[in-house]
Amino acid sequence: MSQEFIISGRLARDPDIRHTMTGQPVANMRLLQTRSYRKGEDWIEEVEGFDLVTFSEPLINKVIEPYCAKGKRLRIRGRLQTRSWQDQNGVTRFSTEVVIDDLRLLERPQPHAEAISAAA
């Protein structure tokens, strides 16, 4: 049985790209999704945050690093994964994140600032 999780929204901050001990890149991001609904005469806006992670080197190098930044609109397809660990006080903590299988930019990619200034 396979699961699929699809969500779109805006990045809450710039991607955090690091490398594992074996040198494999990993990108962590946070996606915010806004939902508006009417309650009586008022419009209510709710914001939900989702933690994202990917270990895909091509996705990190060709899409995330050059084009993803705070505020960019994305569509993510992936699967939910829950991790658990013990903190320094011995308390078990849990974290649920979306492991990215596919990422689509919902805005036209903008060239790097260096390319813009070089062309000027």
Secondary structure, 3 states (H helix, E strand, C coil): CCCCEEEEEEECCCCEEEECCCCCEEEEEEEEEEEEEEECCEEEEEEEEEEEEECCHHHHHHHHHHHCCCCCEEEEEEEEEEEEEECCCCCEEEEEEEEEEEEEECCCCCCCHHHHHHHC
